[in-house]
């Protein structure tokens, strides 16, 4: 007979010798454990390695603005490049446009009309106070002046929306940064002719940043906003802010959104990285998926007891699973669980009629 007892012969010896108790407990010699290929490890010893998931760095939409050409024209100046910081109101581009010149001319004309009617109104108010004109004439002057003021405000506002500097008629439109932030993209080249609404720059505020994480459905079901997360490299921490309610049909995963505030300057938009999620920091003990078996409707983990060679089929409850790891209730930290050879132990349970 070989030094290692054949698997089927080990089963025969165990069943025939009475070494198996009626309870779900198995007593095995060292030789029998070698024959079954049994290996154990402490429960909870794989938590960090098993929870890593891929994530992508994105900018929250509320922190991003697109500077677009307000009218058709030609790019006269591009003052910044991607990666450069800008301040709100800073002139970062100039656009030469016939339509802009028309807007500027209209503003100048309406300004002159508004100034004229302001003088007329002041004159008629003085004449009415002296009793030299009728009240009806004053009302007519007031109405005409109000119309001139409104027209000027409307044209001035249209020019401001187009980015024009009303103090410098005839010059190219000055396009300004809409927010404080970093230039992420440049959409045009110097001298290029552009149509209205053509994107020129994309500017974003890069703190905080979001992480888009694809999480397996069983694990996602245990996550809640506010739970912590950790980026593996660079080592920064954050929290979950949203858990998706739809499943990707290809990956069977759920989109979970994290937020990084402190340390966001260490991340780059679009960057792919790994994060660690500890969805049940105070609930359940992580064990390898291979340690968990199902037997006659029960979920079991084989636990090595204080008596050498004695393995107990411990009933457990699955809290979450994903990435080759299962979190279970019913174990104590550092209890040694069987991670290899569970199929042989399960077969022995069936032979003894246990559970």
VOBA-1610 file (N, C-alpha, C; in pm, whole numbers, padded with zeros to 5 digits, always signed):
BEGIN
Unk+00087-00119+00000Unk+00000+00000+00000Unk+00090+00123+00000Unk+00051+00225-00080Unk+00132+00347-00086Unk+00125+00421+00046Unk+00219+00515+00061Unk+00224+00590+00186Unk+00098+00673+00207Unk+00040+00728+00099Unk-00083+00805+00110Unk-00200+00712+00087Unk-00294+00709+00179Unk-00411+00623+00168Unk-00497+00673+00054Unk-00538+00588-00040Unk-00628+00632-00148Unk-00754+00691-00091Unk-00810+00787-00164Unk-00923+00864-00114Unk-01041+00775-00081Unk-01072+00680-00173Unk-01190+00596-00146Unk-01165+00505-00029Unk-01037+00460-00009Unk-01006+00371+00103Unk-01013+00447+00235Unk-00972+00578+00230Unk-00983+00661+00351Unk-01128+00674+00391Unk-01215+00694+00295Unk-01359+00703+00324Unk-01406+00576+00393Unk-01362+00461+00339Unk-01405+00332+00395Unk-01358+00317+00539Unk-01232+00349+00564Unk-01179+00336+00700Unk-01255+00426+00796Unk-01280+00552+00757Unk-01345+00645+00847Unk-01487+00600+00878Unk-01558+00557+00775Unk-01696+00517+00798Unk-01705+00389+00878Unk-01610+00294+00851Unk-01617+00165+00918Unk-01564+00166+01059Unk-01475+00259+01092Unk-01410+00257+01223Unk-01486+00335+01328Unk-01592+00407+01285Unk-01667+00485+01382Unk-01602+00614+01421Unk-01506+00658+01344Unk-01438+00784+01376Unk-01527+00905+01349Unk-01633+00887+01270Unk-01725+00996+01245Unk-01837+00992+01346Unk-01865+01107+01406Unk-01973+01113+01504Unk-02104+01137+01434Unk-02212+01118+01503Unk-02344+01142+01447Unk-02363+01289+01418Unk-02300+01376+01498Unk-02305+01520+01474Unk-02213+01552+01356Unk-02231+01671+01295Unk-02148+01706+01180Unk-02005+01737+01220Unk-01937+01639+01279Unk-01797+01653+01319Unk-01721+01533+01266Unk-01605+01556+01207Unk-01523+01452+01148Unk-01388+01452+01215Unk-01342+01332+01256Unk-01209+01315+01316Unk-01119+01246+01214Unk-01012+01311+01173Unk-00921+01258+01072Unk-00779+01257+01124Unk-00708+01150+01089Unk-00566+01144+01122Unk-00488+01233+01026Unk-00359+01253+01057Unk-00275+01335+00971Unk-00265+01273+00832Unk-00255+01139+00825Unk-00246+01072+00695Unk-00375+01090+00615Unk-00485+01080+00684Unk-00613+01098+00616Unk-00630+01242+00564Unk-00583+01339+00642Unk-00591+01479+00597Unk-00505+01499+00473Unk-00387+01435+00470Unk-00302+01447+00351Unk-00369+01382+00231Unk-00433+01268+00253Unk-00500+01199+00143Unk-00613+01284+00085Unk-00681+01359+00169Unk-00790+01444+00122Unk-00741+01579+00070Unk-00611+01609+00090Unk-00557+01737+00044Unk-00607+01855+00123Unk-00629+01837+00252Unk-00689+01942+00335Unk-00585+02048+00369Unk-00626+02173+00348Unk-00548+02289+00392Unk-00640+02385+00464Unk-00587+02452+00566Unk-00667+02548+00644Unk-00596+02682+00649Unk-00674+02785+00683Unk-00617+02918+00708Unk-00711+02994+00800Unk-00660+03096+00870Unk-00747+03170+00962Unk-00857+03245+00888Unk-00975+03241+00943Unk-01085+03320+00886Unk-01053+03469+00898Unk-01085+03544+00794Unk-01062+03688+00795Unk-00925+03730+00747Unk-00842+03635+00703Unk-00704+03670+00667Unk-00690+03720+00524Unk-00799+03725+00444Unk-00786+03764+00304Unk-00867+03888+00272Unk-00910+03961+00375Unk-01003+04073+00349Unk-00946+04176+00254Unk-00822+04221+00275Unk-00770+04331+00195Unk-00751+04293+00049Unk-00698+04171+00025Unk-00667+04133-00111Unk-00791+04106-00194Unk-00903+04072-00130Unk-01019+04026-00205Unk-01114+04139-00244Unk-01097+04259-00186Unk-01197+04363-00205Unk-01158+04466-00310Unk-01052+04441-00387Unk-01005+04539-00484Unk-01089+04531-00612Unk-01133+04647-00656Unk-01217+04656-00774Unk-01167+04770-00863Unk-01182+04759-00996Unk-01139+04866-01085Unk-01231+04987-01076Unk-01174+05105-01092Unk-01251+05230-01086Unk-01191+05331-01183Unk-01273+05425-01226Unk-01228+05531-01317Unk-01257+05667-01254Unk-01161+05758-01264Unk-01174+05892-01206Unk-01253+05980-01304Unk-01359+06044-01254Unk-01440+06133-01337Unk-01464+06264-01262Unk-01501+06367-01337Unk-01531+06498-01279Unk-01682+06509-01259Unk-01730+06549-01143Unk-01874+06571-01126Unk-01925+06671-01228Unk-02038+06643-01292Unk-02088+06735-01396Unk-02109+06877-01347Unk-02146+06894-01220Unk-02171+07029-01169Unk-02044+07111-01158Unk-01927+07048-01170Unk-01800+07118-01159Unk-01733+07140-01294Unk-01806+07118-01402Unk-01748+07129-01534Unk-01826+07229-01619Unk-01755+07308-01699Unk-01816+07403-01791Unk-01746+07391-01927Unk-01825+07415-02032Unk-01772+07418-02168Unk-01783+07561-02220Unk-01670+07619-02259Unk-01669+07751-02322Unk-01686+07730-02473Unk-01797+07776-02528Unk-01827+07755-02669Unk-01832+07889-02743Unk-01815+07883-02874Unk-01823+08003-02956Unk-01966+08055-02956Unk-01990+08179-02910Unk-02127+08230-02906Unk-02183+08263-03043Unk-02095+08293-03138Unk-02135+08324-03276Unk-02030+08263-03368Unk-02062+08254-03497Unk-01965+08205-03594Unk-01853+08308-03612Unk-01733+08260-03639Unk-01621+08352-03658Unk-01490+08278-03670Unk-01379+08351-03648Unk-01245+08295-03659Unk-01169+08319-03529Unk-01098+08216-03483Unk-01026+08227-03357Unk-00904+08317-03374Unk-00905+08430-03303Unk-00796+08527-03310Unk-00690+08502-03203Unk-00731+08443-03091Unk-00635+08423-02982Unk-00681+08305-02896Unk-00586+08220-02857Unk-00608+08114-02759Unk-00500+08132-02652Unk-00541+08174-02533Unk-00444+08220-02434Unk-00398+08111-02338Unk-00468+07997-02331Unk-00432+07893-02235Unk-00427+07759-02305Unk-00366+07661-02236Unk-00353+07525-02290Unk-00404+07427-02186Unk-00438+07303-02228Unk-00484+07204-02132Unk-00385+07184-02018Unk-00441+07175-01897Unk-00359+07161-01777Unk-00333+07290-01705Unk-00367+07403-01768Unk-00341+07534-01708Unk-00458+07577-01619Unk-00427+07639-01508Unk-00530+07690-01417Unk-00580+07825-01467Unk-00710+07849-01453Unk-00770+07976-01495Unk-00861+08026-01383Unk-00889+08157-01387Unk-00978+08220-01291Unk-01105+08265-01361Unk-01214+08262-01290Unk-01341+08305-01348Unk-01330+08451-01395Unk-01375+08476-01519Unk-01368+08610-01577Unk-01240+08639-01651Unk-01142+08549-01643Unk-01016+08569-01714Unk-01037+08551-01864Unk-00983+08643-01946Unk-00993+08631-02091Unk-00901+08519-02137Unk-00959+08415-02197Unk-00878+08300-02238Unk-00885+08276-02389Unk-00968+08353-02462Unk-00975+08341-02608Unk-01040+08465-02665Unk-01011+08490-02793Unk-01076+08601-02864Unk-01124+08550-02999Unk-01243+08595-03037Unk-01309+08549-03158Unk-01345+08668-03246Unk-01296+08667-03369Unk-01331+08771-03465Unk-01454+08726-03542Unk-01561+08813-03541Unk-01687+08771-03599Unk-01764+08890-03655Unk-01809+08884-03783Unk-01895+08991-03837Unk-02023+09006-03755Unk-02078+08896-03709Unk-02199+08903-03628Unk-02173+08977-03497Unk-02054+08955-03441Unk-02019+09026-03318Unk-02005+09176-03343Unk-01949+09211-03459Unk-01938+09354-03491Unk-02077+09418-03501Unk-02174+09345-03558Unk-02310+09397-03564Unk-02367+09417-03424Unk-02340+09321-03336Unk-02388+09335-03199Unk-02326+09458-03132Unk-02196+09475-03153Unk-02128+09590-03094Unk-02185+09721-03148Unk-02209+09726-03280Unk-02266+09847-03339Unk-02406+09874-03284Unk-02486+09770-03270Unk-02621+09789-03216Unk-02615+09842-03073Unk-02518+09794-02996Unk-02506+09842-02858Unk-02469+09989-02858Unk-02376+10027-02943Unk-02336+10168-02948Unk-02453+10258-02989Unk-02530+10212-03087Unk-02644+10292-03131Unk-02750+10302-03021Unk-02779+10191-02957Unk-02880+10194-02850Unk-02831+10276-02731Unk-02700+10274-02706Unk-02645+10356-02598Unk-02664+10505-02628Unk-02641+10542-02754Unk-02660+10683-02792Unk-02806+10725-02779Unk-02898+10637-02823Unk-03039+10666-02811Unk-03082+10676-02665Unk-03031+10587-02583Unk-03067+10591-02441Unk-03016+10719-02376Unk-02896+10763-02413Unk-02841+10888-02358Unk-02924+11007-02401Unk-02968+11010-02527Unk-03049+11119-02577Unk-03182+11127-02503Unk-03248+11012-02488Unk-03377+11014-02420Unk-03364+11041-02269Unk-03248+11010-02213Unk-03227+11046-02072Unk-03221+11199-02058Unk-03154+11265-02153Unk-03150+11412-02151Unk-03289+11472-02174Unk-03364+11414-02271Unk-03500+11463-02297Unk-03590+11449-02175Unk-03574+11336-02105Unk-03656+11314-01987Unk-03622+11414-01877Unk-03493+11438-01857Unk-03454+11537-01755Unk-03507+11676-01791Unk-03500+11711-01920Unk-03550+11841-01962Unk-03701+11854-01940Unk-03778+11754-01982Unk-03924+11762-01969Unk-03967+11757-01822Unk-03896+11686-01739Unk-03929+11687-01597Unk-03910+11827-01538Unk-03803+11893-01581Unk-03779+12030-01534Unk-03888+12125-01587Unk-03923+12110-01715Unk-04027+12197-01774Unk-04163+12173-01708Unk-04193+12045-01679Unk-04321+12015-01613Unk-04323+12073-01473Unk-04210+12068-01403Unk-04203+12124-01267Unk-04224+12274-01269Unk-04184+12339-01381Unk-04203+12484-01392Unk-04338+12520-01451Unk-04418+12418-01486Unk-04551+12443-01540Unk-04553+12486-01684Unk-04446+12454-01757Unk-04436+12499-01896Unk-04487+12395-01996Unk-04501+12267-01955Unk-04556+12165-02044Unk-04664+12088-01970Unk-04749+12020-02049Unk-04857+11940-01990Unk-04803+11806-01939Unk-04878+11748-01847Unk-04839+11619-01791Unk-04839+11509-01897Unk-04928+11518-01996Unk-04934+11416-02101Unk-04803+11409-02178Unk-04742+11524-02204Unk-04615+11524-02275Unk-04507+11457-02189Unk-04507+11480-02060Unk-04408+11416-01972Unk-04425+11265-01974Unk-04553+11219-01974Unk-04577+11075-01977Unk-04525+11015-02108Unk-04545+11086-02220Unk-04494+11037-02348Unk-04342+11028-02347Unk-04279+11129-02292Unk-04132+11128-02286Unk-04082+11014-02198Unk-04148+10993-02085Unk-04110+10883-01996Unk-04124+10748-02066Unk-04233+10728-02140Unk-04253+10601-02209Unk-04147+10578-02315Unk-04116+10684-02393Unk-04014+10671-02496Unk-03877+10645-02435Unk-03847+10712-02324Unk-03717+10692-02257Unk-03707+10549-02202Unk-03816+10498-02143Unk-03816+10362-02090Unk-03791+10260-02200Unk-03853+10282-02316Unk-03832+10192-02428Unk-03687+10196-02475Unk-03627+10313-02481Unk-03486+10325-02523Unk-03394+10258-02423Unk-03420+10276-02292Unk-03338+10212-02189Unk-03347+10059-02199Unk-03470+10008-02220Unk-03490+09863-02228Unk-03419+09805-02350Unk-03427+09874-02462Unk-03361+09825-02583Unk-03210+09821-02565Unk-03157+09924-02501Unk-03013+09925-02477Unk-02971+09811-02385Unk-03047+09788-02277Unk-03014+09679-02186Unk-03020+09545-02258Unk-03120+09527-02344Unk-03134+09401-02417Unk-03015+09377-02509Unk-02976+09478-02586Unk-02863+09462-02677Unk-02731+09446-02603Unk-02717+09518-02494Unk-02595+09504-02413Unk-02585+09364-02356Unk-02700+09312-02310Unk-02700+09176-02254Unk-02668+09073-02362Unk-02720+09092-02483Unk-02689+09000-02593Unk-02540+09000-02624Unk-02479+09118-02622Unk-02335+09126-02647Unk-02256+09060-02535Unk-02299+09079-02410Unk-02230+09016-02298Unk-02241+08865-02305Unk-02358+08814-02345Unk-02373+08669-02361Unk-02281+08617-02470Unk-02257+08698-02570Unk-02166+08659-02678Unk-02020+08675-02639Unk-01995+08731-02521Unk-01857+08746-02475Unk-01793+08876-02514Unk-01871+08969-02569Unk-01814+09094-02617Unk-01781+09192-02507Unk-01679+09272-02529Unk-01641+09380-02438Unk-01701+09510-02491Unk-01810+09554-02426Unk-01880+09671-02479Unk-01796+09798-02470Unk-01686+09794-02395Unk-01603+09913-02384Unk-01503+09927-02498Unk-01493+09824-02583Unk-01395+09827-02691Unk-01463+09786-02821Unk-01541+09876-02880Unk-01611+09842-03004Unk-01513+09815-03118Unk-01548+09716-03200Unk-01465+09683-03315Unk-01361+09579-03289Unk-01330+09548-03163Unk-01230+09446-03133Unk-01294+09308-03132Unk-01213+09201-03146Unk-01268+09065-03137Unk-01336+09042-03002Unk-01430+08949-03004Unk-01499+08914-02879Unk-01401+08855-02780Unk-01408+08900-02656Unk-01326+08844-02548Unk-01406+08734-02479Unk-01357+08612-02488Unk-01424+08497-02426Unk-01355+08467-02294Unk-01431+08458-02187Unk-01374+08449-02054Unk-01402+08313-01992Unk-01317+08274-01895Unk-01334+08148-01823Unk-01461+08155-01739Unk-01549+08053-01749Unk-01675+08059-01676Unk-01663+08028-01528Unk-01556+07957-01486Unk-01537+07920-01346Unk-01386+07918-01317Unk-01353+07917-01188Unk-01216+07885-01147Unk-01194+07736-01171Unk-01083+07700-01232Unk-01058+07558-01254Unk-00936+07532-01339Unk-00934+07412-01395Unk-00824+07366-01480Unk-00879+07340-01620Unk-00804+07382-01721Unk-00843+07353-01859Unk-00815+07206-01888Unk-00921+07132-01920Unk-00906+06990-01949Unk-00884+06964-02098Unk-00956+07036-02183Unk-00947+07011-02327Unk-00951+07141-02404Unk-00885+07141-02520Unk-00893+07251-02615Unk-00952+07195-02744Unk-01064+07255-02789Unk-01136+07197-02902Unk-01109+07259-03036Unk-01035+07371-03043Unk-01010+07441-03170Unk-00864+07480-03178Unk-00825+07526-03297Unk-00689+07573-03320Unk-00691+07720-03356Unk-00579+07788-03333Unk-00567+07929-03364Unk-00589+07951-03514Unk-00672+08051-03547Unk-00701+08081-03687Unk-00814+07999-03746Unk-00862+07903-03674Unk-00969+07816-03726Unk-01102+07891-03732Unk-01179+07867-03839Unk-01313+07922-03849Unk-01408+07826-03778Unk-01494+07880-03695Unk-01583+07798-03614Unk-01727+07845-03632Unk-01819+07753-03611Unk-01960+07786-03610Unk-02005+07817-03468Unk-02121+07878-03457Unk-02177+07905-03324Unk-02194+07773-03248Unk-02164+07775-03119Unk-02174+07660-03026Unk-02059+07561-03040Unk-01957+07592-03120Unk-01839+07504-03127Unk-01763+07508-02995Unk-01737+07392-02931Unk-01662+07393-02804Unk-01519+07444-02825Unk-01478+07536-02742Unk-01342+07592-02749Unk-01256+07535-02636Unk-01303+07546-02514Unk-01232+07490-02399Unk-01331+07418-02309Unk-01279+07314-02241Unk-01355+07250-02134Unk-01278+07273-02004Unk-01344+07339-01909Unk-01281+07380-01784Unk-01352+07309-01669Unk-01276+07263-01570Unk-01337+07190-01459Unk-01268+07225-01328Unk-01347+07220-01223Unk-01293+07229-01087Unk-01268+07086-01039Unk-01144+07055-00999Unk-01102+06917-00977Unk-01100+06875-00830Unk-01184+06935-00751Unk-01199+06890-00612Unk-01340+06923-00565Unk-01415+06821-00521Unk-01378+06679-00515Unk-01387+06611-00651Unk-01340+06485-00657Unk-01352+06403-00777Unk-01436+06280-00746Unk-01495+06223-00850Unk-01575+06102-00835Unk-01497+05981-00886Unk-01534+05864-00834Unk-01485+05737-00883Unk-01604+05654-00929Unk-01601+05609-01054Unk-01704+05518-01105Unk-01651+05376-01090Unk-01720+05296-01008Unk-01675+05162-00972Unk-01779+05061-01018Unk-01736+04960-01094Unk-01824+04850-01131Unk-01814+04742-01023Unk-01924+04719-00954Unk-01926+04631-00838Unk-02016+04510-00867Unk-01971+04387-00836Unk-02058+04271-00854Unk-02190+04289-00779Unk-02297+04240-00838Unk-02430+04262-00782Unk-02444+04216-00637Unk-02394+04097-00599Unk-02410+04057-00458Unk-02342+04153-00360Unk-02224+04204-00399Unk-02155+04299-00313Unk-02225+04434-00312Unk-02273+04477-00429Unk-02341+04608-00437Unk-02464+04611-00348Unk-02529+04496-00330Unk-02650+04493-00248Unk-02620+04524-00102Unk-02495+04515-00061Unk-02459+04542+00079Unk-02404+04683+00100Unk-02391+04760-00009Unk-02329+04892+00001Unk-02434+05000+00024Unk-02392+05105+00093Unk-02478+05219+00120Unk-02397+05348+00111Unk-02461+05460+00072Unk-02390+05588+00072Unk-02333+05619+00211Unk-02214+05671+00212Unk-02147+05703+00337Unk-02044+05601+00380Unk-02050+05480+00322Unk-01951+05378+00357Unk-01813+05417+00305Unk-01706+05379+00375Unk-01572+05422+00334Unk-01520+05341+00215Unk-01425+05401+00143Unk-01350+05332+00038Unk-01207+05381+00043Unk-01119+05303-00016Unk-00977+05338-00015Unk-00918+05311-00153Unk-00845+05410-00206Unk-00772+05391-00331Unk-00639+05324-00298Unk-00607+05218-00375Unk-00485+05142-00348Unk-00361+05227-00376Unk-00356+05289-00494Unk-00243+05375-00531Unk-00292+05481-00628Unk-00272+05609-00592Unk-00211+05661-00469Unk-00300+05635-00348Unk-00242+05626-00229Unk-00318+05589-00110Unk-00403+05705-00058Unk-00525+05719-00109Unk-00618+05820-00060Unk-00750+05751-00024Unk-00826+05815+00062Unk-00951+05757+00110Unk-01068+05846+00071Unk-01184+05785+00066Unk-01306+05859+00034Unk-01427+05786+00087Unk-01541+05810+00024Unk-01665+05746+00068Unk-01754+05720-00051Unk-01849+05631-00033Unk-01950+05603-00135Unk-02057+05710-00127Unk-02096+05766-00242Unk-02200+05869-00244Unk-02327+05821-00315Unk-02318+05715-00395Unk-02438+05666-00464Unk-02416+05522-00507Unk-02524+05443-00501Unk-02522+05304-00546Unk-02629+05292-00655Unk-02588+05249-00774Unk-02679+05240-00887Unk-02792+05141-00863Unk-02900+05160-00937Unk-03017+05072-00925Unk-03039+04988-01050Unk-02946+04992-01146Unk-02957+04911-01266Unk-02831+04825-01281Unk-02848+04711-01346Unk-02740+04614-01361Unk-02692+04615-01505Unk-02559+04618-01524Unk-02500+04607-01657Unk-02521+04465-01708Unk-02589+04446-01822Unk-02617+04309-01868Unk-02492+04232-01909Unk-02383+04301-01942Unk-02262+04232-01983Unk-02180+04183-01864Unk-02162+04271-01766Unk-02078+04236-01650Unk-02157+04188-01530Unk-02289+04204-01533Unk-02374+04175-01417Unk-02329+04255-01296Unk-02275+04375-01324Unk-02229+04462-01217Unk-02317+04585-01203Unk-02297+04655-01094Unk-02371+04776-01062Unk-02272+04891-01051Unk-02310+05007-01106Unk-02223+05124-01096Unk-02237+05187-00958Unk-02126+05192-00886Unk-02120+05255-00754Unk-02030+05378-00767Unk-02076+05490-00712Unk-02000+05615-00725Unk-01937+05652-00591Unk-01806+05672-00595Unk-01735+05717-00477Unk-01691+05862-00493Unk-01653+05924-00382Unk-01609+06064-00383Unk-01478+06076-00308Unk-01383+06146-00368Unk-01254+06174-00307Unk-01241+06324-00288Unk-01225+06368-00165Unk-01207+06510-00136Unk-01060+06536-00101Unk-01015+06486+00012Unk-00875+06502+00050Unk-00788+06412-00037Unk-00691+06470-00104Unk-00603+06394-00191Unk-00648+06388-00335Unk-00753+06462-00371Unk-00800+06458-00510Unk-00694+06513-00607Unk-00603+06597-00557Unk-00498+06651-00646Unk-00400+06543-00690Unk-00403+06426-00625Unk-00315+06316-00664Unk-00375+06231-00776Unk-00501+06258-00812Unk-00569+06179-00914Unk-00578+06257-01045Unk-00595+06185-01153Unk-00606+06243-01286Unk-00737+06199-01349Unk-00810+06293-01408Unk-00938+06258-01469Unk-00918+06154-01579Unk-01008+06054-01580Unk-00998+05945-01675Unk-00906+05833-01631Unk-00833+05852-01523Unk-00739+05752-01475Unk-00810+05626-01428Unk-00754+05509-01459Unk-00804+05382-01409Unk-00719+05341-01289Unk-00785+05299-01183Unk-00714+05258-01062Unk-00795+05151-00988Unk-00743+05106-00876Unk-00810+05004-00795Unk-00852+05064-00662Unk-00970+05023-00616Unk-01018+05067-00486Unk-01052+04946-00402Unk-01052+04968-00271Unk-01092+04865-00176Unk-01222+04908-00110Unk-01319+04822-00113Unk-01448+04846-00050Unk-01464+04748+00064Unk-01496+04799+00180Unk-01525+04713+00295Unk-01670+04735+00332Unk-01757+04663+00263Unk-01900+04691+00277Unk-01957+04651+00412Unk-01892+04559+00478Unk-01943+04510+00607Unk-01830+04511+00709Unk-01779+04629+00739Unk-01663+04640+00827Unk-01689+04578+00963Unk-01812+04578+01010Unk-01843+04521+01141Unk-01939+04404+01131Unk-01961+04350+01010Unk-02054+04241+00992Unk-01991+04134+00905Unk-01987+04012+00955Unk-01938+03901+00875Unk-01788+03889+00875Unk-01742+03765+00853Unk-01600+03733+00847Unk-01569+03688+00705Unk-01466+03745+00639Unk-01434+03705+00502Unk-01357+03574+00499Unk-01400+03484+00408Unk-01332+03357+00385Unk-01328+03334+00234Unk-01236+03253+00185Unk-01236+03222+00042Unk-01366+03151+00003Unk-01411+03177-00120Unk-01534+03113-00167Unk-01523+02962-00163Unk-01401+02908-00180Unk-01381+02762-00178Unk-01408+02702-00041Unk-01408+02784+00064Unk-01432+02731+00199Unk-01578+02705+00227Unk-01667+02760+00146Unk-01812+02753+00172Unk-01872+02642+00086Unk-01949+02554+00149Unk-02017+02448+00075Unk-02166+02454+00107Unk-02243+02391+00022Unk-02387+02375+00046Unk-02418+02227+00054Unk-02483+02188+00161Unk-02510+02047+00186Unk-02650+02030+00243Unk-02736+01965+00164Unk-02873+01937+00205Unk-02945+02063+00253Unk-02931+02171+00174Unk-03002+02294+00205Unk-02932+02385+00303Unk-02821+02342+00361Unk-02749+02424+00459Unk-02621+02479+00397Unk-02577+02598+00444Unk-02450+02657+00404Unk-02351+02631+00517Unk-02239+02564+00483Unk-02146+02517+00586Unk-02004+02563+00557Unk-01927+02574+00664Unk-01782+02594+00658Unk-01720+02495+00754Unk-01618+02420+00710Unk-01550+02325+00798Unk-01447+02400+00882Unk-01460+02386+01015Unk-01375+02456+01109Unk-01290+02355+01184Unk-01159+02378+01190Unk-01068+02294+01267Unk-01076+02333+01413Unk-01114+02238+01500Unk-01131+02268+01641Unk-01002+02258+01720Unk-01016+02263+01853Unk-00899+02256+01940Unk-00838+02116+01943Unk-00920+02015+01917Unk-00870+01877+01912Unk-00805+01854+01777Unk-00681+01812+01771Unk-00614+01790+01643Unk-00693+01693+01555Unk-00711+01734+01429Unk-00778+01647+01333Unk-00930+01649+01341Unk-00988+01730+01429Unk-01134+01732+01442Unk-01189+01853+01365Unk-01276+01825+01267Unk-01334+01927+01181Unk-01486+01930+01202Unk-01537+02048+01231Unk-01681+02065+01254Unk-01742+02137+01134Unk-01853+02083+01084Unk-01927+02147+00975Unk-02015+02255+01036Unk-01966+02379+01036Unk-02031+02490+01104Unk-02135+02556+01011Unk-02263+02561+01050Unk-02362+02636+00968Unk-02329+02786+00974Unk-02336+02854+00860Unk-02308+02997+00851Unk-02414+03061+00763Unk-02418+03196+00770Unk-02509+03274+00685Unk-02425+03367+00598Unk-02449+03364+00467Unk-02374+03448+00374Unk-02423+03592+00386Unk-02329+03684+00414Unk-02361+03827+00421Unk-02344+03893+00284Unk-02231+03864+00218Unk-02204+03918+00085Unk-02099+03831+00020Unk-02086+03845-00112Unk-01984+03771-00183Unk-01945+03847-00309Unk-01823+03823-00353Unk-01771+03890-00472Unk-01620+03885-00474Unk-01564+03876-00594Unk-01418+03875-00608Unk-01351+03754-00548Unk-01419+03638-00541Unk-01359+03518-00486Unk-01364+03511-00335Unk-01435+03603-00271Unk-01445+03608-00125Unk-01591+03609-00084Unk-01620+03541+00026Unk-01754+03538+00083Unk-01745+03586+00227Unk-01833+03678+00266Unk-01844+03720+00406Unk-01959+03644+00470Unk-01931+03586+00585Unk-02031+03501+00649Unk-02045+03539+00797Unk-02163+03517+00850Unk-02188+03521+00994Unk-02184+03378+01046Unk-02131+03360+01168Unk-02125+03228+01228Unk-01985+03181+01256Unk-01885+03264+01223Unk-01746+03232+01252Unk-01687+03337+01344Unk-01580+03300+01411Unk-01503+03393+01491Unk-01373+03426+01418Unk-01324+03551+01431Unk-01197+03585+01366Unk-01086+03490+01408Unk-01005+03450+01311Unk-00887+03366+01330Unk-00920+03219+01356Unk-01048+03179+01357Unk-01076+03036+01355Unk-01022+02978+01225Unk-00962+02860+01232Unk-00903+02800+01112Unk-01013+02726+01035Unk-01026+02764+00908Unk-01129+02703+00824Unk-01060+02628+00710Unk-01127+02525+00661Unk-01075+02444+00551Unk-01095+02520+00421Unk-00986+02540+00346Unk-00995+02612+00218Unk-00964+02519+00101Unk-00905+02403+00126Unk-00884+02301+00024Unk-00920+02165+00083Unk-00981+02081+00000Unk-01025+01950+00046Unk-01167+01948+00096Unk-01240+02058+00076Unk-01379+02064+00126Unk-01470+01963+00056Unk-01440+01933-00072Unk-01525+01838-00142Unk-01516+01699-00079Unk-01394+01660-00036Unk-01379+01530+00030Unk-01452+01526+00164Unk-01443+01635+00241Unk-01514+01639+00368Unk-01665+01638+00347Unk-01710+01705+00243Unk-01854+01704+00213Unk-01900+01563+00179Unk-01818+01489+00105Unk-01853+01351+00071Unk-01862+01266+00197Unk-01774+01288+00292Unk-01777+01212+00418Unk-01905+01243+00495Unk-01949+01370+00492Unk-02077+01404+00558Unk-02189+01322+00497Unk-02190+01308+00365Unk-02296+01233+00299Unk-02292+01087+00338Unk-02171+01029+00353Unk-02159+00889+00388Unk-02207+00860+00529Unk-02186+00956+00619Unk-02226+00933+00758Unk-02372+00967+00783Unk-02439+01026+00681Unk-02581+01062+00700Unk-02599+01183+00786Unk-02491+01260+00811Unk-02503+01381+00893Unk-02569+01491+00817Unk-02639+01576+00890Unk-02705+01694+00837Unk-02782+01659+00713
//
